[in-house]
Amino acid sequence: MKHLGVIHHSRGGSTRALGEAAVTAAREVAATTADPVELRVLGAFDAGPDDVLWADALVLATPAHFGYMAGALKDFFERIYFVCLEQTTGLPYALIVKGDTDVDGAVASVAKIATGLAWSLVLPPVTVVGAVIPADLERAGELGATMAAGLGEGIF
């Protein structure tokens, strides 16, 4: 069995909707792959090093605030960084970022920390600026399904 962790944060609900789309699609695919995929979905304040060490891959979902990832995701990274630094090298991850006016700084800030951890971004980030529309939810769902399928089929 493979393990997919989904770590998310949302205050306004838009990022939550994108994360839920990813989780729903991942769950649909998870039982159909060569190796079944178990999901663990946690808020950024609730996730810790044990959850990262459990995971064979991660999906991170964060709003963009002030040109950066949400403080909750930053807190998550601060709590797991040194514990996971040498144990999660190469960990596949994917990213969802929702912003009102810009997402570039948030994407870059996550990438910088993930690079320090030597994690591997395996899909282009799903980014949404402005209101979430059905096509955005579909893209987030595709990301979740692809992560589950890639993990379960041994691609990641």
Protein Blocks (a to p, Z undefined) as FASTA:
>chain_A
ZZdddddddfklmmmmmmmmmmmmmmmmmmmmmbacddddddfklpcfklmmmpgbdcdd
dddeehiacfklmmmmmmmmmmmmmmmgoiacddddddfkbcklmmmmmmmmmmmnopac
fbdcdddehjddfklmmmmmmmmmmmmmmmmnomZZ
